[in-house]
Amino acid sequence: MEGRGFALTPARRPQDVFLVIRRHQTTIFADAKASSAVFGLKRIVDGILKRPPDEQRLYKDDQLLDDGKTLGECGFTSPTARPQAPATVRLAFRAEDAFEALCIEPCSSPPELPDVMKPQDSGSSANEQAVQ
């Protein structure tokens, strides 16, 4: 019976990386293998935004990503690009003869969580105090 019910789903395999691709007010959530090439990420963007890979530049922070490198080689690993905390990839498109400057518009902040949804302190939760 060992291991029964504990199979990892494809979205939870350790080699998967979770990314947020941002440009201006556009945000794309994507997941890929750390062993995937940066060019593969450009194909995902092409499929969604209809801009071919040669008209795209992808950046980690301010570092231009090399199409031939893997996401893992660029520093995107399962510990640094998790589903609950995806890594940010910045996107710039070709504008006539040059690429546009990187620009990401700030997102609106979500409303504050209701008290019942906030994480409880493990040592002093109301439920534990009531049981004692």
N, CA, C and O atoms as CSV, one atom per row, in Angstrom:
chain,resi,resn,atom,element,x,y,z
A,1,MET,N,N,0.805,-1.203,0.000
A,1,MET,CA,C,0.000,0.000,0.000
A,1,MET,C,C,0.851,1.272,0.000
A,1,MET,O,O,0.317,2.373,-0.130
A,2,GLU,N,N,2.149,1.129,0.143
A,2,GLU,CA,C,3.035,2.279,0.240
A,2,GLU,C,C,2.967,3.118,-1.033
A,2,GLU,O,O,3.010,2.580,-2.139
A,3,GLY,N,N,2.861,4.444,-0.874
A,3,GLY,CA,C,2.838,5.349,-2.009
A,3,GLY,C,C,1.473,5.489,-2.653
A,3,GLY,O,O,1.302,6.300,-3.563
A,4,ARG,N,N,0.516,4.729,-2.205
A,4,ARG,CA,C,-0.813,4.760,-2.803
A,4,ARG,C,C,-1.472,6.111,-2.529
A,4,ARG,O,O,-1.516,6.569,-1.387
A,5,GLY,N,N,-1.977,6.737,-3.575
A,5,GLY,CA,C,-2.634,8.018,-3.419
A,5,GLY,C,C,-1.686,9.204,-3.334
A,5,GLY,O,O,-2.127,10.333,-3.122
A,6,PHE,N,N,-0.396,8.965,-3.496
A,6,PHE,CA,C,0.566,10.049,-3.366
A,6,PHE,C,C,1.319,10.329,-4.661
A,6,PHE,O,O,2.392,10.931,-4.629
A,7,ALA,N,N,0.780,9.908,-5.792
A,7,ALA,CA,C,1.452,10.154,-7.069
A,7,ALA,C,C,1.481,11.650,-7.338
A,7,ALA,O,O,0.498,12.353,-7.102
A,8,LEU,N,N,2.593,12.121,-7.824
A,8,LEU,CA,C,2.706,13.535,-8.173
A,8,LEU,C,C,2.004,13.788,-9.494
A,8,LEU,O,O,2.193,13.047,-10.459
A,9,THR,N,N,1.201,14.828,-9.533
A,9,THR,CA,C,0.569,15.210,-10.786
A,9,THR,C,C,1.594,15.977,-11.605
A,9,THR,O,O,2.564,16.483,-11.041
A,10,PRO,N,N,1.412,16.082,-12.924
A,10,PRO,CA,C,2.396,16.802,-13.742
A,10,PRO,C,C,2.649,18.228,-13.267
A,10,PRO,O,O,3.776,18.711,-13.377
A,11,ALA,N,N,1.643,18.914,-12.744
A,11,ALA,CA,C,1.830,20.302,-12.314
A,11,ALA,C,C,2.630,20.396,-11.015
A,11,ALA,O,O,3.001,21.499,-10.614
A,12,ARG,N,N,2.906,19.279,-10.348
A,12,ARG,CA,C,3.610,19.325,-9.072
A,12,ARG,C,C,4.973,18.657,-9.129
A,12,ARG,O,O,5.606,18.476,-8.088
A,13,ARG,N,N,5.429,18.297,-10.273
A,13,ARG,CA,C,6.756,17.692,-10.377
A,13,ARG,C,C,7.801,18.744,-10.063
A,13,ARG,O,O,7.645,19.901,-10.453
A,14,PRO,N,N,8.860,18.369,-9.369
A,14,PRO,CA,C,9.855,19.350,-8.934
A,14,PRO,C,C,10.543,20.101,-10.071
A,14,PRO,O,O,11.021,21.213,-9.846
A,15,GLN,N,N,10.615,19.549,-11.278
A,15,GLN,CA,C,11.314,20.231,-12.360
A,15,GLN,C,C,10.450,21.296,-13.046
A,15,GLN,O,O,10.941,22.018,-13.913
A,16,ASP,N,N,9.178,21.401,-12.671
A,16,ASP,CA,C,8.325,22.427,-13.252
A,16,ASP,C,C,8.655,23.785,-12.642
A,16,ASP,O,O,8.943,23.895,-11.450
A,17,VAL,N,N,8.608,24.818,-13.485
A,17,VAL,CA,C,8.776,26.186,-13.009
A,17,VAL,C,C,7.526,26.966,-13.382
A,17,VAL,O,O,6.913,26.716,-14.420
A,18,PHE,N,N,7.158,27.895,-12.543
A,18,PHE,CA,C,5.951,28.682,-12.735
A,18,PHE,C,C,6.364,30.136,-12.908
A,18,PHE,O,O,7.118,30.685,-12.105
A,19,LEU,N,N,5.855,30.743,-13.969
A,19,LEU,CA,C,6.316,32.066,-14.376
A,19,LEU,C,C,5.149,33.015,-14.588
A,19,LEU,O,O,4.041,32.602,-14.931
A,20,VAL,N,N,5.420,34.287,-14.379
A,20,VAL,CA,C,4.507,35.362,-14.724
A,20,VAL,C,C,5.245,36.187,-15.766
A,20,VAL,O,O,6.292,36.764,-15.474
A,21,ILE,N,N,4.708,36.246,-16.974
A,21,ILE,CA,C,5.312,37.023,-18.061
A,21,ILE,C,C,4.565,38.350,-18.103
A,21,ILE,O,O,3.346,38.378,-18.278
A,22,ARG,N,N,5.309,39.468,-17.939
A,22,ARG,CA,C,4.662,40.777,-17.819
A,22,ARG,C,C,5.170,41.753,-18.866
A,22,ARG,O,O,6.361,41.807,-19.174
A,23,ARG,N,N,4.229,42.523,-19.405
A,23,ARG,CA,C,4.524,43.622,-20.326
A,23,ARG,C,C,3.396,44.634,-20.201
A,23,ARG,O,O,2.230,44.277,-20.364
A,24,HIS,N,N,3.716,45.869,-19.919
A,24,HIS,CA,C,2.718,46.923,-19.713
A,24,HIS,C,C,1.639,46.428,-18.753
A,24,HIS,O,O,1.934,46.133,-17.595
A,25,GLN,N,N,0.384,46.332,-19.220
A,25,GLN,CA,C,-0.702,45.851,-18.365
A,25,GLN,C,C,-1.039,44.387,-18.637
A,25,GLN,O,O,-2.029,43.874,-18.115
A,26,THR,N,N,-0.240,43.723,-19.434
A,26,THR,CA,C,-0.488,42.323,-19.779
A,26,THR,C,C,0.269,41.409,-18.828
A,26,THR,O,O,1.452,41.612,-18.554
A,27,THR,N,N,-0.430,40.405,-18.332
A,27,THR,CA,C,0.170,39.403,-17.448
A,27,THR,C,C,-0.229,38.026,-17.941
A,27,THR,O,O,-1.414,37.739,-18.111
A,28,ILE,N,N,0.760,37.174,-18.170
A,28,ILE,CA,C,0.517,35.796,-18.604
A,28,ILE,C,C,1.106,34.871,-17.547
A,28,ILE,O,O,2.277,34.993,-17.189
A,29,PHE,N,N,0.297,33.957,-17.056
A,29,PHE,CA,C,0.790,32.928,-16.137
A,29,PHE,C,C,1.123,31.703,-16.968
A,29,PHE,O,O,0.305,31.251,-17.769
A,30,ALA,N,N,2.317,31.165,-16.783
A,30,ALA,CA,C,2.756,30.008,-17.570
A,30,ALA,C,C,3.546,29.059,-16.683
A,30,ALA,O,O,4.170,29.465,-15.703
A,31,ASP,N,N,3.501,27.784,-17.053
A,31,ASP,CA,C,4.380,26.821,-16.400
A,31,ASP,C,C,5.115,26.061,-17.484
A,31,ASP,O,O,4.590,25.836,-18.574
A,32,ALA,N,N,6.335,25.671,-17.169
A,32,ALA,CA,C,7.188,24.973,-18.131
A,32,ALA,C,C,8.183,24.126,-17.355
A,32,ALA,O,O,8.294,24.241,-16.134
A,33,LYS,N,N,8.882,23.300,-18.052
A,33,LYS,CA,C,9.957,22.510,-17.453
A,33,LYS,C,C,11.199,23.397,-17.344
A,33,LYS,O,O,11.452,24.229,-18.215
A,34,ALA,N,N,11.960,23.218,-16.285
A,34,ALA,CA,C,13.218,23.953,-16.136
A,34,ALA,C,C,14.167,23.617,-17.275
A,34,ALA,O,O,15.064,24.399,-17.593
A,35,SER,N,N,13.971,22.451,-17.893
A,35,SER,CA,C,14.824,22.027,-19.009
A,35,SER,C,C,14.366,22.588,-20.356
A,35,SER,O,O,15.024,22.353,-21.369
A,36,SER,N,N,13.245,23.329,-20.389
A,36,SER,CA,C,12.756,23.935,-21.632
A,36,SER,C,C,13.631,25.119,-22.020
A,36,SER,O,O,14.163,25.820,-21.159
A,37,ALA,N,N,13.774,25.332,-23.319
A,37,ALA,CA,C,14.547,26.474,-23.813
A,37,ALA,C,C,13.736,27.758,-23.670
A,37,ALA,O,O,12.505,27.734,-23.694
A,38,VAL,N,N,14.433,28.868,-23.523
A,38,VAL,CA,C,13.793,30.180,-23.477
A,38,VAL,C,C,12.953,30.381,-24.736
A,38,VAL,O,O,11.888,30.994,-24.679
A,39,PHE,N,N,13.427,29.867,-25.874
A,39,PHE,CA,C,12.683,30.002,-27.126
A,39,PHE,C,C,11.290,29.382,-27.000
A,39,PHE,O,O,10.333,29.893,-27.582
A,40,GLY,N,N,11.170,28.295,-26.254
A,40,GLY,CA,C,9.865,27.669,-26.033
A,40,GLY,C,C,8.910,28.596,-25.304
A,40,GLY,O,O,7.708,28.585,-25.569
A,41,LEU,N,N,9.433,29.397,-24.389
A,41,LEU,CA,C,8.612,30.375,-23.688
A,41,LEU,C,C,8.120,31.444,-24.666
A,41,LEU,O,O,6.987,31.915,-24.563
A,42,LYS,N,N,8.977,31.818,-25.609
A,42,LYS,CA,C,8.567,32.781,-26.634
A,42,LYS,C,C,7.450,32.212,-27.504
A,42,LYS,O,O,6.574,32.954,-27.947
A,43,ARG,N,N,7.473,30.912,-27.751
A,43,ARG,CA,C,6.395,30.292,-28.532
A,43,ARG,C,C,5.074,30.325,-27.764
A,43,ARG,O,O,4.009,30.466,-28.365
A,44,ILE,N,N,5.143,30.196,-26.441
A,44,ILE,CA,C,3.927,30.323,-25.627
A,44,ILE,C,C,3.356,31.730,-25.774
A,44,ILE,O,O,2.152,31.899,-25.970
A,45,VAL,N,N,4.225,32.744,-25.678
A,45,VAL,CA,C,3.788,34.135,-25.841
A,45,VAL,C,C,3.196,34.337,-27.232
A,45,VAL,O,O,2.162,34.990,-27.371
A,46,ASP,N,N,3.835,33.787,-28.263
A,46,ASP,CA,C,3.340,33.883,-29.636
A,46,ASP,C,C,1.932,33.297,-29.737
A,46,ASP,O,O,1.059,33.888,-30.373
A,47,GLY,N,N,1.709,32.157,-29.123
A,47,GLY,CA,C,0.398,31.518,-29.175
A,47,GLY,C,C,-0.695,32.341,-28.520
A,47,GLY,O,O,-1.858,32.259,-28.915
A,48,ILE,N,N,-0.331,33.131,-27.523
A,48,ILE,CA,C,-1.326,33.927,-26.798
A,48,ILE,C,C,-1.467,35.330,-27.384
A,48,ILE,O,O,-2.583,35.796,-27.616
A,49,LEU,N,N,-0.348,36.003,-27.623
A,49,LEU,CA,C,-0.378,37.407,-28.049
A,49,LEU,C,C,-0.169,37.613,-29.543
A,49,LEU,O,O,-0.229,38.740,-30.033
A,50,LYS,N,N,0.079,36.515,-30.270
A,50,LYS,CA,C,0.244,36.566,-31.737
A,50,LYS,C,C,1.383,37.482,-32.168
A,50,LYS,O,O,1.252,38.237,-33.132
A,51,ARG,N,N,2.501,37.411,-31.451
A,51,ARG,CA,C,3.726,38.112,-31.839
A,51,ARG,C,C,4.818,37.069,-31.967
A,51,ARG,O,O,5.116,36.381,-30.990
A,52,PRO,N,N,5.435,36.925,-33.152
A,52,PRO,CA,C,6.431,35.870,-33.362
A,52,PRO,C,C,7.655,36.030,-32.454
A,52,PRO,O,O,7.975,37.136,-32.018
A,53,PRO,N,N,8.332,34.911,-32.175
A,53,PRO,CA,C,9.490,34.943,-31.273
A,53,PRO,C,C,10.569,35.956,-31.655
A,53,PRO,O,O,11.209,36.524,-30.770
A,54,ASP,N,N,10.787,36.196,-32.957
A,54,ASP,CA,C,11.836,37.149,-33.346
A,54,ASP,C,C,11.456,38.597,-33.036
A,54,ASP,O,O,12.299,39.488,-33.136
A,55,GLU,N,N,10.203,38.841,-32.664
A,55,GLU,CA,C,9.760,40.178,-32.270
A,55,GLU,C,C,9.667,40.324,-30.754
A,55,GLU,O,O,9.111,41.301,-30.251
A,56,GLN,N,N,10.213,39.347,-30.029
A,56,GLN,CA,C,10.137,39.349,-28.568
A,56,GLN,C,C,11.530,39.334,-27.942
A,56,GLN,O,O,12.474,38.761,-28.486
A,57,ARG,N,N,11.624,39.973,-26.799
A,57,ARG,CA,C,12.794,39.830,-25.931
A,57,ARG,C,C,12.267,39.531,-24.538
A,57,ARG,O,O,11.345,40.186,-24.052
A,58,LEU,N,N,12.863,38.535,-23.908
A,58,LEU,CA,C,12.483,38.161,-22.551
A,58,LEU,C,C,13.630,38.479,-21.601
A,58,LEU,O,O,14.797,38.270,-21.934
A,59,TYR,N,N,13.297,38.980,-20.427
A,59,TYR,CA,C,14.293,39.403,-19.448
A,59,TYR,C,C,13.980,38.814,-18.080
A,59,TYR,O,O,12.820,38.676,-17.691
A,60,LYS,N,N,15.033,38.475,-17.368
A,60,LYS,CA,C,14.935,38.178,-15.936
A,60,LYS,C,C,15.592,39.363,-15.256
A,60,LYS,O,O,16.785,39.607,-15.441
A,61,ASP,N,N,14.831,40.093,-14.480
A,61,ASP,CA,C,15.269,41.377,-13.950
A,61,ASP,C,C,15.628,42.244,-15.163
A,61,ASP,O,O,14.754,42.495,-15.992
A,62,ASP,N,N,16.859,42.707,-15.299
A,62,ASP,CA,C,17.248,43.484,-16.483
A,62,ASP,C,C,18.166,42.695,-17.399
A,62,ASP,O,O,18.759,43.265,-18.315
A,63,GLN,N,N,18.295,41.394,-17.169
A,63,GLN,CA,C,19.187,40.522,-17.944
A,63,GLN,C,C,18.420,39.902,-19.115
A,63,GLN,O,O,17.433,39.195,-18.911
A,64,LEU,N,N,18.878,40.169,-20.343
A,64,LEU,CA,C,18.271,39.573,-21.533
A,64,LEU,C,C,18.499,38.067,-21.518
A,64,LEU,O,O,19.624,37.612,-21.311
A,65,LEU,N,N,17.440,37.293,-21.737
A,65,LEU,CA,C,17.544,35.836,-21.735
A,65,LEU,C,C,17.946,35.330,-23.114
A,65,LEU,O,O,17.428,35.797,-24.129
A,66,ASP,N,N,18.861,34.385,-23.148
A,66,ASP,CA,C,19.374,33.777,-24.373
A,66,ASP,C,C,18.412,32.681,-24.824
A,66,ASP,O,O,18.105,31.768,-24.058
A,67,ASP,N,N,17.933,32.773,-26.081
A,67,ASP,CA,C,16.974,31.798,-26.619
A,67,ASP,C,C,17.461,30.360,-26.514
A,67,ASP,O,O,16.651,29.450,-26.340
A,68,GLY,N,N,18.757,30.140,-26.615
A,68,GLY,CA,C,19.306,28.792,-26.622
A,68,GLY,C,C,19.512,28.182,-25.245
A,68,GLY,O,O,19.762,26.982,-25.133
A,69,LYS,N,N,19.411,28.987,-24.202
A,69,LYS,CA,C,19.600,28.466,-22.845
A,69,LYS,C,C,18.289,27.900,-22.315
A,69,LYS,O,O,17.205,28.260,-22.774
A,70,THR,N,N,18.413,27.004,-21.337
A,70,THR,CA,C,17.209,26.482,-20.694
A,70,THR,C,C,16.771,27.460,-19.605
A,70,THR,O,O,17.541,28.311,-19.159
A,71,LEU,N,N,15.522,27.315,-19.196
A,71,LEU,CA,C,15.023,28.160,-18.114
A,71,LEU,C,C,15.838,27.932,-16.843
A,71,LEU,O,O,16.121,28.874,-16.103
A,72,GLY,N,N,16.211,26.679,-16.595
A,72,GLY,CA,C,17.039,26.363,-15.433
A,72,GLY,C,C,18.386,27.059,-15.488
A,72,GLY,O,O,18.867,27.564,-14.473
A,73,GLU,N,N,19.005,27.089,-16.674
A,73,GLU,CA,C,20.297,27.770,-16.835
A,73,GLU,C,C,20.169,29.274,-16.611
A,73,GLU,O,O,21.142,29.940,-16.259
A,74,CYS,N,N,18.969,29.802,-16.817
A,74,CYS,CA,C,18.725,31.233,-16.604
A,74,CYS,C,C,18.345,31.546,-15.156
A,74,CYS,O,O,18.099,32.701,-14.808
A,75,GLY,N,N,18.299,30.513,-14.320
A,75,GLY,CA,C,18.011,30.734,-12.905
A,75,GLY,C,C,16.587,30.446,-12.478
A,75,GLY,O,O,16.229,30.678,-11.323
A,76,PHE,N,N,15.762,29.939,-13.396
A,76,PHE,CA,C,14.389,29.589,-13.040
A,76,PHE,C,C,14.358,28.124,-12.620
A,76,PHE,O,O,14.455,27.228,-13.459
A,77,THR,N,N,14.224,27.889,-11.336
A,77,THR,CA,C,14.209,26.534,-10.795
A,77,THR,C,C,12.947,26.351,-9.963
A,77,THR,O,O,12.276,27.325,-9.621
A,78,SER,N,N,12.628,25.108,-9.641
A,78,SER,CA,C,11.408,24.864,-8.866
A,78,SER,C,C,11.408,25.591,-7.513
A,78,SER,O,O,10.340,26.030,-7.086
A,79,PRO,N,N,12.546,25.744,-6.815
A,79,PRO,CA,C,12.499,26.518,-5.563
A,79,PRO,C,C,12.315,28.022,-5.782
A,79,PRO,O,O,11.777,28.702,-4.909
A,80,THR,N,N,12.748,28.554,-6.930
A,80,THR,CA,C,12.651,30.002,-7.160
A,80,THR,C,C,11.439,30.399,-7.985
A,80,THR,O,O,11.141,31.589,-8.097
A,81,ALA,N,N,10.731,29.438,-8.565
A,81,ALA,CA,C,9.569,29.724,-9.417
A,81,ALA,C,C,8.465,28.727,-9.079
A,81,ALA,O,O,8.173,27.808,-9.845
A,82,ARG,N,N,7.862,28.935,-7.910
A,82,ARG,CA,C,6.847,28.011,-7.392
A,82,ARG,C,C,5.448,28.470,-7.801
A,82,ARG,O,O,5.268,29.632,-8.165
A,83,PRO,N,N,4.457,27.582,-7.747
A,83,PRO,CA,C,3.090,27.979,-8.117
A,83,PRO,C,C,2.569,29.133,-7.254
A,83,PRO,O,O,1.907,30.036,-7.763
A,84,GLN,N,N,2.865,29.105,-5.956
A,84,GLN,CA,C,2.368,30.154,-5.069
A,84,GLN,C,C,3.230,31.413,-5.110
A,84,GLN,O,O,2.833,32.446,-4.570
A,85,ALA,N,N,4.390,31.343,-5.735
A,85,ALA,CA,C,5.283,32.498,-5.870
A,85,ALA,C,C,6.029,32.390,-7.198
A,85,ALA,O,O,7.227,32.107,-7.214
A,86,PRO,N,N,5.321,32.617,-8.325
A,86,PRO,CA,C,5.979,32.470,-9.631
A,86,PRO,C,C,7.046,33.536,-9.854
A,86,PRO,O,O,6.974,34.636,-9.308
A,87,ALA,N,N,8.034,33.184,-10.664
A,87,ALA,CA,C,9.094,34.126,-11.029
A,87,ALA,C,C,8.582,35.042,-12.140
A,87,ALA,O,O,7.757,34.641,-12.960
A,88,THR,N,N,9.078,36.261,-12.153
A,88,THR,CA,C,8.653,37.232,-13.160
A,88,THR,C,C,9.618,37.250,-14.334
A,88,THR,O,O,10.834,37.319,-14.159
A,89,VAL,N,N,9.053,37.186,-15.533
A,89,VAL,CA,C,9.795,37.352,-16.781
A,89,VAL,C,C,9.242,38.612,-17.426
A,89,VAL,O,O,8.030,38.758,-17.582
A,90,ARG,N,N,10.129,39.517,-17.797
A,90,ARG,CA,C,9.697,40.765,-18.424
A,90,ARG,C,C,9.773,40.613,-19.937
A,90,ARG,O,O,10.699,39.993,-20.460
A,91,LEU,N,N,8.808,41.174,-20.629
A,91,LEU,CA,C,8.662,41.025,-22.076
A,91,LEU,C,C,8.714,42.384,-22.758
A,91,LEU,O,O,8.093,43.346,-22.306
A,92,ALA,N,N,9.463,42.447,-23.853
A,92,ALA,CA,C,9.488,43.639,-24.704
A,92,ALA,C,C,9.285,43.186,-26.142
A,92,ALA,O,O,9.784,42.136,-26.549
A,93,PHE,N,N,8.547,43.988,-26.909
A,93,PHE,CA,C,8.305,43.693,-28.321
A,93,PHE,C,C,9.147,44.615,-29.200
A,93,PHE,O,O,9.550,45.706,-28.797
A,94,ARG,N,N,9.394,44.131,-30.417
A,94,ARG,CA,C,10.076,44.966,-31.409
A,94,ARG,C,C,9.097,46.062,-31.846
A,94,ARG,O,O,7.940,45.786,-32.162
A,95,ALA,N,N,9.575,47.291,-31.858
A,95,ALA,CA,C,8.791,48.430,-32.324
A,95,ALA,C,C,9.564,49.054,-33.474
A,95,ALA,O,O,10.532,49.780,-33.249
A,96,GLU,N,N,9.152,48.784,-34.684
A,96,GLU,CA,C,9.820,49.213,-35.908
A,96,GLU,C,C,11.245,48.679,-35.951
A,96,GLU,O,O,11.430,47.470,-36.094
A,97,ASP,N,N,12.268,49.542,-35.834
A,97,ASP,CA,C,13.657,49.091,-35.981
A,97,ASP,C,C,14.337,48.713,-34.669
A,97,ASP,O,O,15.453,48.195,-34.685
A,98,ALA,N,N,13.687,48.960,-33.542
A,98,ALA,CA,C,14.311,48.686,-32.242
A,98,ALA,C,C,13.278,48.067,-31.306
A,98,ALA,O,O,12.076,48.094,-31.572
A,99,PHE,N,N,13.771,47.514,-30.212
A,99,PHE,CA,C,12.864,46.960,-29.212
A,99,PHE,C,C,12.437,48.060,-28.250
A,99,PHE,O,O,13.219,48.949,-27.912
A,100,GLU,N,N,11.188,47.985,-27.816
A,100,GLU,CA,C,10.671,48.962,-26.862
A,100,GLU,C,C,11.384,48.820,-25.516
A,100,GLU,O,O,11.957,47.776,-25.204
A,101,ALA,N,N,11.334,49.878,-24.741
A,101,ALA,CA,C,11.894,49.836,-23.385
A,101,ALA,C,C,11.005,48.955,-22.513
A,101,ALA,O,O,9.797,48.863,-22.729
A,102,LEU,N,N,11.620,48.313,-21.531
A,102,LEU,CA,C,10.840,47.484,-20.611
A,102,LEU,C,C,9.897,48.371,-19.810
A,102,LEU,O,O,10.295,49.412,-19.287
A,103,CYS,N,N,8.649,47.944,-19.723
A,103,CYS,CA,C,7.664,48.707,-18.970
A,103,CYS,C,C,6.619,47.746,-18.422
A,103,CYS,O,O,6.003,46.989,-19.172
A,104,ILE,N,N,6.429,47.784,-17.122
A,104,ILE,CA,C,5.386,46.985,-16.484
A,104,ILE,C,C,4.540,47.928,-15.643
A,104,ILE,O,O,5.042,48.594,-14.737
A,105,GLU,N,N,3.253,47.976,-15.954
A,105,GLU,CA,C,2.323,48.796,-15.184
A,105,GLU,C,C,2.015,48.069,-13.876
A,105,GLU,O,O,1.868,46.847,-13.876
A,106,PRO,N,N,1.918,48.788,-12.779
A,106,PRO,CA,C,1.591,48.118,-11.516
A,106,PRO,C,C,0.175,47.552,-11.546
A,106,PRO,O,O,-0.735,48.135,-12.134
A,107,CYS,N,N,0.016,46.412,-10.903
A,107,CYS,CA,C,-1.300,45.785,-10.784
A,107,CYS,C,C,-2.029,46.395,-9.600
A,107,CYS,O,O,-1.411,46.927,-8.678
A,108,SER,N,N,-3.347,46.310,-9.640
A,108,SER,CA,C,-4.103,46.737,-8.471
A,108,SER,C,C,-3.897,45.719,-7.358
A,108,SER,O,O,-3.639,44.544,-7.622
A,109,SER,N,N,-4.009,46.160,-6.145
A,109,SER,CA,C,-3.836,45.266,-5.000
A,109,SER,C,C,-5.159,44.575,-4.692
A,109,SER,O,O,-6.220,45.194,-4.766
A,110,PRO,N,N,-5.095,43.298,-4.349
A,110,PRO,CA,C,-6.335,42.609,-3.991
A,110,PRO,C,C,-6.833,43.111,-2.637
A,110,PRO,O,O,-6.054,43.644,-1.847
A,111,PRO,N,N,-8.127,42.941,-2.368
A,111,PRO,CA,C,-8.628,43.355,-1.057
A,111,PRO,C,C,-8.016,42.495,0.046
A,111,PRO,O,O,-7.540,41.388,-0.207
A,112,GLU,N,N,-8.035,43.007,1.250
A,112,GLU,CA,C,-7.492,42.258,2.387
A,112,GLU,C,C,-8.329,41.009,2.628
A,112,GLU,O,O,-9.551,41.025,2.473
A,113,LEU,N,N,-7.652,39.920,3.010
A,113,LEU,CA,C,-8.350,38.668,3.300
A,113,LEU,C,C,-9.224,38.822,4.539
A,113,LEU,O,O,-8.843,39.506,5.489
A,114,PRO,N,N,-10.400,38.184,4.532
A,114,PRO,CA,C,-11.200,38.165,5.761
A,114,PRO,C,C,-10.429,37.423,6.858
A,114,PRO,O,O,-9.590,36.573,6.560
A,115,ASP,N,N,-10.707,37.737,8.107
A,115,ASP,CA,C,-9.993,37.127,9.237
A,115,ASP,C,C,-10.026,35.612,9.200
A,115,ASP,O,O,-9.034,34.967,9.542
A,116,VAL,N,N,-11.154,35.024,8.791
A,116,VAL,CA,C,-11.266,33.559,8.787
A,116,VAL,C,C,-10.337,32.914,7.768
A,116,VAL,O,O,-10.045,31.723,7.875
A,117,MET,N,N,-9.868,33.674,6.781
A,117,MET,CA,C,-8.987,33.121,5.754
A,117,MET,C,C,-7.515,33.417,6.014
A,117,MET,O,O,-6.646,32.890,5.319
A,118,LYS,N,N,-7.226,34.252,7.007
A,118,LYS,CA,C,-5.838,34.594,7.310
A,118,LYS,C,C,-5.155,33.417,7.987
A,118,LYS,O,O,-5.784,32.690,8.756
A,119,PRO,N,N,-3.853,33.224,7.703
A,119,PRO,CA,C,-3.132,32.130,8.364
A,119,PRO,C,C,-3.092,32.356,9.868
A,119,PRO,O,O,-2.939,33.480,10.347
A,120,GLN,N,N,-3.231,31.267,10.589
A,120,GLN,CA,C,-3.211,31.321,12.051
A,120,GLN,C,C,-1.794,31.062,12.540
A,120,GLN,O,O,-1.039,30.337,11.893
A,121,ASP,N,N,-1.429,31.643,13.665
A,121,ASP,CA,C,-0.159,31.319,14.326
A,121,ASP,C,C,-0.250,29.895,14.831
A,121,ASP,O,O,-1.210,29.550,15.520
A,122,SER,N,N,0.730,29.054,14.505
A,122,SER,CA,C,0.657,27.644,14.892
A,122,SER,C,C,0.660,27.453,16.402
A,122,SER,O,O,0.104,26.470,16.893
A,123,GLY,N,N,1.268,28.359,17.145
A,123,GLY,CA,C,1.358,28.185,18.584
A,123,GLY,C,C,0.219,28.819,19.356
A,123,GLY,O,O,0.046,28.520,20.538
A,124,SER,N,N,-0.570,29.691,18.723
A,124,SER,CA,C,-1.580,30.402,19.501
A,124,SER,C,C,-2.885,30.585,18.743
A,124,SER,O,O,-3.503,31.645,18.841
A,125,SER,N,N,-3.314,29.593,18.000
A,125,SER,CA,C,-4.568,29.741,17.264
A,125,SER,C,C,-5.742,29.656,18.222
A,125,SER,O,O,-5.641,29.040,19.284
A,126,ALA,N,N,-6.836,30.262,17.855
A,126,ALA,CA,C,-8.032,30.278,18.696
A,126,ALA,C,C,-8.547,28.866,18.932
A,126,ALA,O,O,-9.008,28.555,20.031
A,127,ASN,N,N,-8.476,28.009,17.921
A,127,ASN,CA,C,-8.952,26.635,18.063
A,127,ASN,C,C,-8.130,25.879,19.084
A,127,ASN,O,O,-8.686,25.151,19.907
A,128,GLU,N,N,-6.815,26.037,19.048
A,128,GLU,CA,C,-5.957,25.331,19.993
A,128,GLU,C,C,-6.206,25.827,21.409
A,128,GLU,O,O,-6.186,25.036,22.352
A,129,GLN,N,N,-6.442,27.132,21.572
A,129,GLN,CA,C,-6.691,27.673,22.900
A,129,GLN,C,C,-8.016,27.164,23.448
A,129,GLN,O,O,-8.129,26.888,24.642
A,130,ALA,N,N,-9.015,27.039,22.588
A,130,ALA,CA,C,-10.320,26.568,23.029
A,130,ALA,C,C,-10.260,25.105,23.446
A,130,ALA,O,O,-10.965,24.705,24.372
A,131,VAL,N,N,-9.432,24.293,22.783
A,131,VAL,CA,C,-9.328,22.869,23.086
A,131,VAL,C,C,-8.593,22.648,24.391
A,131,VAL,O,O,-8.910,21.707,25.118
A,132,GLN,N,N,-7.621,23.489,24.709
A,132,GLN,CA,C,-6.813,23.302,25.920
A,132,GLN,C,C,-7.627,23.544,27.090
A,132,GLN,O,O,-7.138,23.440,28.215
